């Protein structure tokens, strides 16, 4: 007999690995560059190649799960992820390494929306859905913070190749377990053919948008806007659209995606700045830098898994998300007091707990809102869209806040100038979180009404 909680454990663990892989490479980059003779620009493509394919192909990956079967796509994606990780660990030059990262991103784009859709369908009409989404939100939030921790431990202990090799057994074992704990596929997507034009324009458009912000490329951004506009036009006329535009008539879905975009825009960039601060200002090693952020990961995990779902059920989406945003805002303001001689206990621990607690609340409320109105046949689409929101938010947020920090330092590497740049990034993050607080208070309803839950059974185009 299949257990819902066993299925959730498997799917959540997979999501953890995918999100972790976004950040784990950063810590391993310096020794990687030294061994393979890679420049800083080459190393930046370790992250860019992954985010381009992951973010650019998420909508397509979500829809393929709807059409071909979510368990089938989930298993195929994990096997591809294992193969790409093995190639990355064995790579002898930068070209192979970047290609492996791109294929890892492709695999992630298949796995992530399929896994989230499987959670939604597994717990459909189950009162425990909010709790399940709380766990899901927790592992997503923890994965980003844990990447720097595990990256440091693995790199210092077994070398940079271990950050790739550690994924191989996971990618092989998960499909085997999936056969035992996940229900067989049921075809739910409507017929009528596959939207090839929509798939091409959305993939290229999203990929170029992420590239434009990552590399500060105005021409790429302009082409991305044109392609995404063409995608919208195609979807409006398609008889079997990749993304039915009627999905955006769902107010909860719009609100959940907006809130999630703002919180990851700010917070993932803050996590990134903290890794720079602890290593370049406080002089921490890679392992010490990672361990200094454990408090964030623990706070996110405990809050999202133990409190988030209960808070949504008792106090509603608006109160839960806005409370979380308020805690994050307080924590980010607290980060602006960090200095050249701050310590972990007196400078970092307090704001880390505050931001982690707040993020745990927000991620659950945003996840529930973004998925509550999706019909069963559209759950892959809704989860793919929500994952796109996160990937684009993370990519743009890091690019914008690091650009703000760099502009403030003026290229100087003096500790005082670097500190001024980090403070500027924290202030910018605070402004974005303040917008997120306003969005939570104005866009989200006080509670998930029975009517909203009932509407989730209707087709998106209805």
C-alpha positions, 0 to 999 in steps of 0.5 A: 500500500502506497503512503502519501507521506512516503511519496511526499518524503521522496518528492521533497528530498528530490526538490531539496537536491535540485534547489541545493544544486543552484548554490552548491557550485558557488563554494566549489568554484575557486578550486574548480577554476584552479584545477581546470584553468578557468577564468572568473567568466568561465566560472560564472557560467557554471551558475548561468548555464544551470539557471538558463536551462532550468528556468527557460524550460520549466513551463515546457517541463510542467506541460510535458508532465501533464501530457506524458505522465508526471511519474514518467517525466519525474523518473526520466528527469532524475536519471538524466540528472544523474548522468549529467552529474557524473559527466560533471564530476569526470569533466576534464575541461570547462566546456564539458563542465558547462555542458554538464551544468546545462543538462542538469538544468534541463533535468531539473526543469523536467523534475521540479514541476512534475514533483510539485504536481505529484504532491498536489495530486497526491494530497488532493482533497486531503486536509493535510494538503497545507501541511504537505505544502509546508514541508515542500516549501521548507525543503525548497527554502532550506535547499538554497541555504544548505547549498553553501553549507554542504558545498563547503563541507564537500569541497574541503573534505573531498574536493570540488568533484564531490559536489557532482558525484554526490548527486549520482546515487540520488539520481539512480535511487530515486526512480527506483523508489518512485516505482514503489511509492508514487501512483501510476500515471493517469493521463489528465491533459486535454488532447488537441496536439502539442503547442510547439510554437509556444514551447519554443518562444517561451523557452527561448524568451525565459532563457534569454530573460535570465541571461539578460539579467545575469550578464547585464545584456540589454540586447538579450533583454529586448529579444526576450521581451519580443519572444515573450510577447510572441508567446502570449500572442501564440497562446491566445490563438492556440487551440491547445496552448502550452499555457492557457492564459485563462490561468491568470484570471485566478486571483490567488494564483496571481497573488501567490506568484507575485509574493513568491517572486518578491521574497526570493528576489530579495532573500536569495540575493541576501544569502549570496551577499552573506557568503561574500561578507563572511568570507571576504570581511570576516575571513571565514573559510568555505566550510565556516561560511556555510556553517554560519548560515545553518541558522537560516536553514534550520529556521526555515525548515522548522517554521515551514514544516511545523508552523506554516500550514497551521498558520494558514489554516488558522489565520489565513493567507494574508496574515501568514504571509504579511507576518512573515514579510514583517519578520524578514524586513526586520531581519534585513534591516538588522543586517545593515548593522553588520560591520567589519568586526561583527561576530556570528553571535552578536551580528549574524545569528539574530537576523538569520533567525528572523529572516529564516522564520519569516521566509518559512511563513511566506513560502508556505502561504505563497505556495498554497495561494499559487496552487489552490486554484489549479484543476487536476489537469493543470497542476503541472502547468501551475507548478511549472509557472510557480517554479518559473517565478522562483527561478526568474526571481532568484536570477534577477534578484542576485543580478540586481542586488550584486550590481547595486553593491558593485556600483557602491564599491566602485571596483574597490576591494578595500574592506570598508568599501565592500562593506558599504556595498553590502549595506547598499544591497541589504537596503535594496533588499529591504525595499523589495521586502517592503513591497512584498509586505504591501503585496501580501496585505493587498493581494491575498485574501484573509482566508482560503474560502470554501468557494476558492477551494471549490473553484480549484476543481474547475478547468482553468479556461472556465 
